[in-house]
Amino acid sequence: MHPALQAVLTIVIGVGGCVGYFYFSNQFLDKVLFPGTGPNAGRNISRANMVRPWLFLFPAFAALSVYLAYPVIETLRLSLTERLPGNESQFVGLQNYQNMFNEPKFWEAMRNNMMWLLIVPAFSTAFGLLAAQLSDRVRWGNLAKSLIFMPMAISFVGAAVIWKLVYDARPIDQDQIGVLNALYLFFGGTEPQNWLTIPGWNNIFLMAVLVWIQTGFAMVILSAALRGIPEETVEAAIVDGANPFQVFFKIKVPQIMGTIVVVWTTITIVVLKVFDIVFAMTNGQWETQVLANYMYDKLFRANDWGVGSASAMIIMLLVSPILIWNVYNARKEMQ
Amino acid sequence: MAAIAGTKSSLTWAVHLSLVAMVLLWLFPTAGLLVSSFRTSDQIATSGWWKSLGASEQNLTLRTGGAADQVNRDNKFVIEGNLFGEASEAVISVWGTSSRSISDYSAGDTAELKNGETVTVQANGDYIMEHSEEFTGKRGQRIFATAKTPPEFTLRNYNYMLFDPTNREGMAKAFFNTLTVTIPATIIPILVAAFAAYALAWMDFPGRALLIAVVVGLLVVPLQLALIPLLKLHNEIGIGKGYLGAWLAHTGFGLPLAIYLLRNYMVGLPRDIIENAKVDGATDFQIFTKIILPLSFPALASFAIFQFLWTWNDLLVALVFLIDSTGDTTVMTKQIVELLGTRGGNWEILATSAFVSIAVPLMVFFAMQKYLVRGLLAGSVK
């Protein structure tokens, strides 16, 4: 069947199925199971109202269980087992973790991931704050925001191509077509550099791509937070003779600290999952491996599900503090 | 703010300039790719894209006609023509006949070659070569010219990558596949999530708080964990690799954010409306479809944009759940990664295919930015 037809059919079946499920199960509940007429009308209506929420929740939570909750447990199980020929598996305890910890590539990925975790959220948030503050004070601020925000819409793969052109290197006797090398030579560099193959620095060049993408996100959130600051506090500070820098750092930033933390953690989660950029630009070569790409390598190139799952659990472990913090906050807020 | 206090800030100019610098810095990389996608491979390879916007000075290697073009005129053998072959707006300033001295002569000068031949090159590329003896050799004399060429852009790359049926690397099919993945994967989770969000926002039942906490927790679960277990599951129940698996996976992964966003929005809807409807005898189902859903349009739109951008730009889910060994279902992101590997230096191909894939999200972004911003604010600021 032609994929387009299949897609249309899926939309029809999917959407029709959803609407049908919700409509008919609701009808069934009210008309057949607990009819709201007859001798037990009152009791039936309240019973139906007890069941109804679960009716509405069922498809979503079924999908969540199968697609997110179950895999967490299954990955944990896989990380403790070894695959044997013929679809069998055997419990091996922490052997996979031990193998992984003995691999230098894993530690390289860990080290790089930690660098990503420190640098990308910090710079994205800082640039975002800067852009938010600057654009708040000029009339064309909205246009500026749109343009800085734009990379959010660009895929990591697209961004990888965009930045590969920036980092491109040509031999010394030719015109440079990568802007970074052109600038480097213009400011006195002696030889064009292959930026993505210089261990250590190349990580920074990969991170720049993510900072470029995430700054817009930070800016949008922080700019809304800046606007929420009560005007009186700023005016009072100005009357007291604070200069613009003091107003910004001593009055505004402390008041939006909560939002800065939220932005920081949100970008942290993005960073932990970063895969596409490294996959497309260096594929972990030249010491740029990160956990997500290491895991992909293990799962689909080395076909080692044990170690692959173990590294996935490491990512999960790194995310957990944020997960707990988020849940804690959400519960606190609901009370 | 400074103006409110009555002192005009001396920083105004600095603010404007810094913001301009920042915007340019953020725009520059994308602009580079966009401009490059409209240049020919020669242009891209010989000069930086930023030079293409103005008239550029290029060093060209050109060739005169060969012996076959000569005519005998007044006992002299003459080869005449234009170095650019066709009418060109390029203007030659200096030129030479050897790669070591490419600027020996100015336009209009006559150069004497070692065997007695003479060559005259005009600024517009017209040349005349004269010799008393007959020219031999199939290939003509090489001319190294420095020429100023006006900016020149072409749609040829797009034509080649999108509409050329002989191009096996064309993006048309991948574009179509991406679209096929994206649309169902955007629409279905919205519907499923909307009902759940309504239940979590406005219906009373035991365990509601717990379920909301579960959704918040699942929001950050890395989808990396889901790859192997789900691939196994898909294989066991017979879906294997294909569109169905990709749609299901995207639906599952998109649900936490969808439920979270929609619930937060629905909770904020005025209680009066819903209670009045209840008093008037409306059932939950009616309240949901007739009141909540239409009122929640902004939140639905926000999530739809997120999910659209995410599925359109996705690589990992497609790699794992969709693309099989035949490669018939390859999506644009995957194809671009492949091109990065095989056509690493062919920037006209890379730039064009990347832009084909970027164009749609950018249009959606600029058209619906309002909803995207609103969704971001609802999704992360508590």
Boltz contact constraints between the chains, C-beta under 6 A:
constraints:
  - contact:
      token1: [A, 3]
      token2: [B, 180]
      max_distance: 6.0
  - contact:
      token1: [A, 7]
      token2: [B, 180]
      max_distance: 6.0
  - contact:
      token1: [A, 7]
      token2: [B, 184]
      max_distance: 6.0
  - contact:
      token1: [A, 10]
      token2: [B, 184]
      max_distance: 6.0
  - contact:
      token1: [A, 11]
      token2: [B, 184]
      max_distance: 6.0
  - contact:
      token1: [A, 14]
      token2: [B, 184]
      max_distance: 6.0
  - contact:
      token1: [A, 14]
      token2: [B, 188]
      max_distance: 6.0
  - contact:
      token1: [A, 18]
      token2: [B, 191]
      max_distance: 6.0
  - contact:
      token1: [A, 18]
      token2: [B, 192]
      max_distance: 6.0
  - contact:
      token1: [A, 22]
      token2: [B, 195]
      max_distance: 6.0
  - contact:
      token1: [A, 26]
      token2: [B, 285]
      max_distance: 6.0
  - contact:
      token1: [A, 52]
      token2: [B, 284]
      max_distance: 6.0
  - contact:
      token1: [A, 53]
      token2: [B, 199]
      max_distance: 6.0
  - contact:
      token1: [A, 53]
      token2: [B, 203]
      max_distance: 6.0
  - contact:
      token1: [A, 53]
      token2: [B, 205]
      max_distance: 6.0
  - contact:
      token1: [A, 56]
      token2: [B, 195]
      max_distance: 6.0
  - contact:
      token1: [A, 56]
      token2: [B, 199]
      max_distance: 6.0
  - contact:
      token1: [A, 57]
      token2: [B, 196]
      max_distance: 6.0
  - contact:
      token1: [A, 57]
      token2: [B, 199]
      max_distance: 6.0
  - contact:
      token1: [A, 59]
      token2: [B, 192]
      max_distance: 6.0
  - contact:
      token1: [A, 60]
      token2: [B, 192]
      max_distance: 6.0
  - contact:
      token1: [A, 60]
      token2: [B, 193]
      max_distance: 6.0
  - contact:
      token1: [A, 60]
      token2: [B, 196]
      max_distance: 6.0
  - contact:
      token1: [A, 60]
      token2: [B, 255]
      max_distance: 6.0
  - contact:
      token1: [A, 63]
      token2: [B, 252]
      max_distance: 6.0
  - contact:
      token1: [A, 63]
      token2: [B, 255]
      max_distance: 6.0
  - contact:
      token1: [A, 64]
      token2: [B, 255]
      max_distance: 6.0
  - contact:
      token1: [A, 67]
      token2: [B, 252]
      max_distance: 6.0
  - contact:
      token1: [A, 68]
      token2: [B, 218]
      max_distance: 6.0
  - contact:
      token1: [A, 68]
      token2: [B, 221]
      max_distance: 6.0
  - contact:
      token1: [A, 71]
      token2: [B, 225]
      max_distance: 6.0
  - contact:
      token1: [A, 71]
      token2: [B, 226]
      max_distance: 6.0
  - contact:
      token1: [A, 71]
      token2: [B, 229]
      max_distance: 6.0
  - contact:
      token1: [A, 71]
      token2: [B, 230]
      max_distance: 6.0
  - contact:
      token1: [A, 72]
      token2: [B, 225]
      max_distance: 6.0
  - contact:
      token1: [A, 74]
      token2: [B, 229]
      max_distance: 6.0
  - contact:
      token1: [A, 75]
      token2: [B, 225]
      max_distance: 6.0
  - contact:
      token1: [A, 75]
      token2: [B, 229]
      max_distance: 6.0
  - contact:
      token1: [A, 131]
      token2: [B, 22]
      max_distance: 6.0
  - contact:
      token1: [A, 134]
      token2: [B, 15]
      max_distance: 6.0
  - contact:
      token1: [A, 134]
      token2: [B, 18]
      max_distance: 6.0
  - contact:
      token1: [A, 134]
      token2: [B, 19]
      max_distance: 6.0
  - contact:
      token1: [A, 137]
      token2: [B, 15]
      max_distance: 6.0
  - contact:
      token1: [A, 138]
      token2: [B, 16]
      max_distance: 6.0
  - contact:
      token1: [A, 144]
      token2: [B, 19]
      max_distance: 6.0
  - contact:
      token1: [A, 144]
      token2: [B, 23]
      max_distance: 6.0
  - contact:
      token1: [A, 147]
      token2: [B, 23]
      max_distance: 6.0
  - contact:
      token1: [A, 147]
      token2: [B, 27]
      max_distance: 6.0
  - contact:
      token1: [A, 148]
      token2: [B, 26]
      max_distance: 6.0
  - contact:
      token1: [A, 153]
      token2: [B, 309]
      max_distance: 6.0
  - contact:
      token1: [A, 153]
      token2: [B, 361]
      max_distance: 6.0
  - contact:
      token1: [A, 153]
      token2: [B, 362]
      max_distance: 6.0
  - contact:
      token1: [A, 153]
      token2: [B, 365]
      max_distance: 6.0
  - contact:
      token1: [A, 154]
      token2: [B, 358]
      max_distance: 6.0
  - contact:
      token1: [A, 155]
      token2: [B, 313]
      max_distance: 6.0
  - contact:
      token1: [A, 155]
      token2: [B, 333]
      max_distance: 6.0
  - contact:
      token1: [A, 157]
      token2: [B, 315]
      max_distance: 6.0
  - contact:
      token1: [A, 157]
      token2: [B, 333]
      max_distance: 6.0
  - contact:
      token1: [A, 157]
      token2: [B, 336]
      max_distance: 6.0
  - contact:
      token1: [A, 157]
      token2: [B, 337]
      max_distance: 6.0
  - contact:
      token1: [A, 158]
      token2: [B, 354]
      max_distance: 6.0
  - contact:
      token1: [A, 158]
      token2: [B, 357]
      max_distance: 6.0
  - contact:
      token1: [A, 158]
      token2: [B, 358]
      max_distance: 6.0
  - contact:
      token1: [A, 161]
      token2: [B, 350]
      max_distance: 6.0
  - contact:
      token1: [A, 161]
      token2: [B, 354]
      max_distance: 6.0
  - contact:
      token1: [A, 162]
      token2: [B, 29]
      max_distance: 6.0
  - contact:
      token1: [A, 162]
      token2: [B, 30]
      max_distance: 6.0
  - contact:
      token1: [A, 162]
      token2: [B, 33]
      max_distance: 6.0
  - contact:
      token1: [A, 165]
      token2: [B, 32]
      max_distance: 6.0
  - contact:
      token1: [A, 165]
      token2: [B, 33]
      max_distance: 6.0
  - contact:
      token1: [A, 166]
      token2: [B, 29]
      max_distance: 6.0
  - contact:
      token1: [A, 175]
      token2: [B, 46]
      max_distance: 6.0
  - contact:
      token1: [A, 175]
      token2: [B, 47]
      max_distance: 6.0
  - contact:
      token1: [A, 177]
      token2: [B, 48]
      max_distance: 6.0
  - contact:
      token1: [A, 182]
      token2: [B, 48]
      max_distance: 6.0
  - contact:
      token1: [A, 220]
      token2: [B, 373]
      max_distance: 6.0
  - contact:
      token1: [A, 220]
      token2: [B, 376]
      max_distance: 6.0
  - contact:
      token1: [A, 221]
      token2: [B, 380]
      max_distance: 6.0
  - contact:
      token1: [A, 224]
      token2: [B, 377]
      max_distance: 6.0
  - contact:
      token1: [A, 234]
      token2: [B, 1]
      max_distance: 6.0
  - contact:
      token1: [A, 238]
      token2: [B, 5]
      max_distance: 6.0
  - contact:
      token1: [A, 244]
      token2: [B, 11]
      max_distance: 6.0
  - contact:
      token1: [A, 259]
      token2: [B, 381]
      max_distance: 6.0
  - contact:
      token1: [A, 262]
      token2: [B, 380]
      max_distance: 6.0
  - contact:
      token1: [A, 266]
      token2: [B, 380]
      max_distance: 6.0
  - contact:
      token1: [A, 269]
      token2: [B, 220]
      max_distance: 6.0
  - contact:
      token1: [A, 273]
      token2: [B, 222]
      max_distance: 6.0
  - contact:
      token1: [A, 275]
      token2: [B, 316]
      max_distance: 6.0
  - contact:
      token1: [A, 276]
      token2: [B, 315]
      max_distance: 6.0
  - contact:
      token1: [A, 280]
      token2: [B, 337]
      max_distance: 6.0
  - contact:
      token1: [A, 280]
      token2: [B, 340]
      max_distance: 6.0
  - contact:
      token1: [A, 292]
      token2: [B, 224]
      max_distance: 6.0
  - contact:
      token1: [A, 295]
      token2: [B, 224]
      max_distance: 6.0
  - contact:
      token1: [A, 299]
      token2: [B, 228]
      max_distance: 6.0
  - contact:
      token1: [A, 305]
      token2: [B, 228]
      max_distance: 6.0
  - contact:
      token1: [A, 312]
      token2: [B, 224]
      max_distance: 6.0
  - contact:
      token1: [A, 312]
      token2: [B, 225]
      max_distance: 6.0
  - contact:
      token1: [A, 315]
      token2: [B, 222]
      max_distance: 6.0
  - contact:
      token1: [A, 315]
      token2: [B, 224]
      max_distance: 6.0
  - contact:
      token1: [A, 316]
      token2: [B, 225]
      max_distance: 6.0
  - contact:
      token1: [A, 319]
      token2: [B, 220]
      max_distance: 6.0
  - contact:
      token1: [A, 319]
      token2: [B, 222]
      max_distance: 6.0
  - contact:
      token1: [A, 322]
      token2: [B, 220]
      max_distance: 6.0
  - contact:
      token1: [A, 323]
      token2: [B, 217]
      max_distance: 6.0
  - contact:
      token1: [A, 323]
      token2: [B, 220]
      max_distance: 6.0
  - contact:
      token1: [A, 326]
      token2: [B, 216]
      max_distance: 6.0
  - contact:
      token1: [A, 327]
      token2: [B, 213]
      max_distance: 6.0
  - contact:
      token1: [A, 327]
      token2: [B, 216]
      max_distance: 6.0
  - contact:
      token1: [A, 327]
      token2: [B, 217]
      max_distance: 6.0
  - contact:
      token1: [A, 330]
      token2: [B, 216]
      max_distance: 6.0
  - contact:
      token1: [A, 331]
      token2: [B, 213]
      max_distance: 6.0
  - contact:
      token1: [A, 334]
      token2: [B, 209]
      max_distance: 6.0
